[in-house]
Amino acid sequence: MPSSKPLLIYDGKCGFCRIWLDYWRKLTGDRVEYAASQEVGTRYPQIPQEEFSRSVQLVRGDGSVARGARAVFETLGYERFYFGLTEPVYRLIARHRDFFYHATKWTFGTQIEPVRFALTQWIFVRLLAVIYAIAFGSLSVQVKGLLGAHGILPAAEYLKSVAESVGVVRFYYVPTVFWINASDAALQGVCYAGVAIAAMVAVGFLERAGLAILFVLYLSLSAVGQEFLSFQWDSLLIETGFLAIFLGNSRVVVWLYRWLLFRLMFMSGAVKLLSHDSTWRDLTALSYHYWTQPLPNRISWYMAQGSLWFQKMSTAVVLGVELVIPFLIFAPRRMRIFGAWCLLSLQVLIFLTGNYTFFNLLAMAMCVFLFDDRDFERWLKPPLEAKARATMLTAIVAVVVVTIGIARTVETFSGHSFAIVKYTAPLEIVNSYGLFAMMTTSRPEIVMEGSMDGETWRAYSFRYKVGDLGRAPRWAEPHQPRLDWQMWFAALGSYRENPWFVNFAVKLLEGSAEVRGLMEADPFQGTAPKYVRGVLYDYSFTDTEERRRTGNWWKRNVKGLYLPAIGLKNQ
């Protein structure tokens, strides 16, 4: 008989059917009625009884019947996506319901809930706001020494050079608010504004507008930061912040974050093998990593004392997590959550054994999207969930982000370049990732020295960079001492390959208070030296016996001069 609502009839003896029908009830609400064939089958003589055991039957409001895959699509409101090839797939599952019943229990559980992301997104936005505050706050105490008028790489001079070189297209190549004003006050003001707006977002005030402003401000700093803001986590924060602007508009943004997390983790593993670096291939990479990484901490020393067997096993685990686990990001719920805990565990271990600024915090924050609201509701009350609406702008963003992401991934594997990557690169909305493709197997370190007479030399002391043999490696994260970091990179090459380093030496000769403020101690107490030089040493950790005997965490051998002694002509 005709009815106002469609009725889906299923085999009540099928455990697989009961699990999924319970889930569908929650999706369709009171729009569709459900009943077991054992209870109502005889009321519909137009349906042969044997059909009830073969497939579900949807009795429409006018009395007509759809079955199999078509019935499923119509029940869920996706009839416009139905096509004939879905029927063989449906029949395959129906013939092997016992297998798929156990597969469902293993991957989804026996209680499947509609996925909700209101609380998940709320948590992520707060975590992102905290990370933004850390990033801006860390820069605020360094930006004058790095990019100010008396800094190592003045932003105003850089922008002037760009303007002279490319003319009006400078706004495209260097998208930054500092075209308006690049003074020291403006640089610090942007950092302070970033901290304030991040706090505003964290408490839930004008979230979307605040996230858009944070994206623009950090992109502006990155655009003029030159070597000092060229790190992958700076790009990752910009890309993550860009996607955050569209949160709440559509669940597709959650999938874009999963796609970003996949690229970040998988490509970090892939580049290690694509580089053909022997230490990754023979699993000895971590036997070097702890003492050759840019800024080790105290835990790094203890980890470096592990046996070769331990280091090889650890290297294998890292490669496994980075190359295999990322595929679980797109797996069913239980497998995805297992993958999330694996990725979180790796990030925690990296956080504990090295100083990687806010990178690990940001990677862990993105792992939030591998869970959903019911994973957090036992601790937090979910906010009121507004119905997500897929806007045309969100759809365009999704297409652009996925396309560029695929292009960047293909570039890494093939070396072929794509125009879309080149043209969108200045905006940093989709970036390439992959840390430690090549493992350094030695630790060259530059010790900066100054002299008033060219005979007696005194060493400058950095806050976090390796220097004094008896000083334990320090904890710096989530703060990033960017000069200390760049000193590590400079030591891997020559001063000719690092023009910023020569600028650094000149600023010391000029007595720049802003640059001296980036270091821990000035051996000349504010007086500019007449000469400076860089001495290159080869550092390594002491072992347990040597540290017990000498008290030193490090040992070193002199390699020669990195930068010969220089002075200013007018001194």
PyMOL commands that set and color helices and strands:
alter all, ss='L'
color gray80, all
select helices_A, chain A and resi 15-31+37-43+49-52+68-75+79-81+86-95+97-107+118-140+143-147+155-173+177-179+184-202+207-224+226-229+232-244+252-274+278-281+286-292+298-304+308-323+325-330+333-353+359-370+373-376+392-414+419-427+482-491+495-497+499-510+513-516+544-550
alter helices_A, ss='H'
color red, helices_A
select strands_A, chain A and resi 7-10+33-36+57-59+65-67+443-451+458-459+531-541+554-566
alter strands_A, ss='S'
color yellow, strands_A
deselect
rebuild
show_as cartoon
